[in-house]
Amino acid sequence: MSFDTALAKTLGFEGGVSEHPLDGGGLTKWGVTQQVYADWRRKQGLPERLVSEMTEPEMRAIYRDEYWKPAGCEHYPDEVAEAVFDMAVNSGATAAVRTLQRVLGITPDGVVGPMTIGGSHEGGPYVALKFLKARAGLYRDIVQRDPSQVVFLHGWINRLIDQAWRHA
């Protein structure tokens, strides 16, 4: 799966500018938080500015540089790449890779290596489905720890169902 294809699918669930009072990410645009945007601009040697001013090329670069590449998505089969990328966007690349590693039964160190890449190719779409099931469990855990987050559960589950439907 190409980065552009995965990004289009994830952006289908990410809104424009948002600042939900219960979202710990605060101000976001296209799913990119103010903090992620500020950190990315700093790495580029650019001055800080509001995420609401982020351009589409910046958004694409952030998704590629902060989520797609660190999660190793270019190495996975399409259905695994899509699922891992989408989780990386929601939960961070390291958490997404660790979840994939748990599903594969390897040590969850968050580092994409030969075992993670190789394991992602074994089992076809079932790896992606097992990954999505594990992700659903993580959402359950989030809501159990902090019941105020139930407001986001419907959207989170819709993302999983959308992906599972395409890979079943």
N, C-alpha and C positions, 0 to 999 in steps of 0.2 A: 504494500500500500504506500502510496506517495504521501509525503507530508501534506501537500495541498488537499488531498482527499480527506485525510484524517482531520485536518484543521476545519474543513468545511462542515464535517459531521459534528465536531465539538462545538463550533460556533453556532450551530443550530440550537444549542441549549444555553448558550451564553447571551445575555442581553446587551443592551447598550450601556449607558452610564447608570450605575445603581449604588445606593448606599442604604442597605437594609439595616435597621438598628440592631438586629440580632446576628448579623453576619460579622464575625470577627475580622474579616478582611477589610472592612470599612469601605471606602470609596473604591469602586471598580469601574472599568470600561472593558467591554468584550471579555469579561472574566479575568482581566488582569488587575491585581490590586495596586493601590497607591504605592505600597512598600516594594513590590516586585518591580514596578515601573521606575521608581526612584533608584533602586539598586542597579537596574539595567542601564539607566542613563549615566549613573556614576561610572560604571565599568566602561562606557563608551566615551568618557571624558566630557559629558554634556551636563549642563546645569539642571538642577531639579526643577520640575514643574508638575502641575496637576495631571493626574492620569486622565482626567476628562479631556485634556488637550492632546492625548496620544494620537498619532497618525496611524493609518492602516499599515504602512510599511513597518513602523515600529512594532505594532502588535504582532505582525507576522514574524519579525525577527525575534521577539521575546518568546513566542510559542516555540519556534524552532530551537533557539539557543538555550532556553531555560527548561524546556519540557521534552521535546522530541528527541534531541541529541542526548541529553543526560540519561534519559530512560532507555536509550538504545533501540528505539523503535524501528530504525532503518534495518535492523538485523532480524526482525521477527516476521512470521507469516502475517498476512494482512489482518486477519481477525484478531490476532494477539496484539499487533501494533496499534490497532484502533482502540482496543480496550485499555492497554497500558498507557497510551498517550492521554486518553480522556481522564484516567485516574491521576496521572501526573499533573494535569491541569488543576484538578480539584484538590489533590492531597500532597503534591510534591513528587518529583521524579524518584527520590530515594524510597519513599513509601510505596510507590507503584512498583518499583523493581523488587523490593522486599516481599510484597504481596505475591508477585509472580513467582519468586523463588520459593516461597512457602507452598504455593500450589504445585510447583514442580518437585517438591520434596528435597530441595537443596538448602544449604545454609543461607539464611536471609541476611546477607551482608550489605545489600543495596548496591553492589558493584556488578555491572554488566560484564560478564566474562564468557568463556567458552561453554561452561555448563549451563548458564542461563540461556544463551543463544541456542545451543543445541537442544536443550529441553523444550524450548518454545516451539520447536519444529516437530516434536514427537507428540502424536495424539491429535493432530489436526485441530478442528474447531472446538474440540472438547477442552483443550487447554484454555481457550478464551472463555468458554462457558464456566469452567471451574473458577477461573479468575473473577468473572462477574459475580459468581455466588460468594466468593470470599469477600469481594467488595461490598456486597449487600450486608454481610455480617459486620463489616467495619462501620457501615452506616447505622446499623442497629446499635452497636456499641456506643457510637457518638451520642445517639438519642437517649440511651440509658444513662450515660454519664451526665448529659445536660439536656433535660427534657425540652428546654426552650428551642432546641434545634429541630424539633419535629416539624416546624414550619417549612423546613427545606426538604423533608423526607420525600414528599410527593415528586418533586423535581429530580431528586437523586435517583429514585426508583425508576422514573420514566426514562432516564438516560440508560439505565441497565437493561430495561425491557427493550428499548429500541435496538441496542447492540445485540442482545440475546436473540431477538427475533431474526435479525439478519444472519446469524451464525448457527441457528438451530438446524 
